[in-house]
Amino acid sequence: MYSAAKKNNCKVMVCHVLRSTPFYVAVKKLLIDGRIGEIVTINAVVYERRTAC
């Protein structure tokens, strides 16, 4: 991915913006406190059509 971005003069970045939203903070606290049990699997599907660069 890095090579393709560099070749096409595009930027590549990792963004974890949702990790600090109130919903995710609350879920993390529930997990840490053991109130919702052990995580067995996580599945997330996100699709957003974008144009290159």
C-alpha positions as CSV (number, residue, x, y, z in Angstrom):
1,M,0.0,0.0,0.0
2,Y,2.8,2.4,0.9
3,S,4.6,1.8,-2.5
4,A,1.3,2.3,-4.4
5,A,0.6,5.5,-2.5
6,K,4.1,6.9,-3.0
7,K,4.0,6.0,-6.7
8,N,0.7,7.9,-7.1
9,N,1.7,10.8,-4.9
10,C,-1.0,9.9,-2.3
11,K,-1.0,9.9,1.5
12,V,-1.5,6.8,3.6
13,M,-2.5,7.0,7.3
14,V,-3.9,4.9,10.1
15,C,-6.7,6.6,12.0
16,H,-8.2,5.2,15.3
17,V,-10.6,8.2,15.8
18,L,-13.5,6.0,17.1
19,R,-11.5,4.6,20.0
20,S,-12.1,7.8,22.0
21,T,-15.8,8.1,21.3
22,P,-18.1,7.8,24.4
23,F,-19.7,4.6,23.0
24,Y,-16.4,2.7,22.6
25,V,-15.0,4.0,25.9
26,A,-18.1,2.6,27.7
27,V,-17.8,-0.7,25.9
28,K,-14.1,-1.0,26.8
29,K,-15.0,-0.3,30.5
30,L,-17.6,-3.0,30.5
31,L,-15.1,-5.4,29.0
32,I,-12.3,-4.5,31.5
33,D,-14.8,-4.7,34.4
34,G,-15.8,-8.2,33.2
35,R,-19.5,-7.2,33.0
36,I,-20.1,-8.5,29.4
37,G,-17.9,-11.6,29.4
38,E,-15.1,-12.9,27.3
39,I,-14.7,-11.7,23.7
40,V,-15.0,-14.6,21.3
41,T,-15.1,-12.9,18.0
42,I,-15.4,-9.4,16.6
43,N,-16.6,-8.5,13.2
44,A,-16.9,-5.1,11.6
45,V,-17.8,-4.2,8.1
46,V,-17.4,-0.6,6.9
47,Y,-17.7,0.5,3.4
48,E,-17.4,4.1,2.1
49,R,-16.8,4.7,-1.6
50,R,-14.0,7.1,-2.2
51,T,-12.0,8.3,-5.1
52,A,-8.3,7.9,-5.3
53,C,-6.3,10.6,-3.5
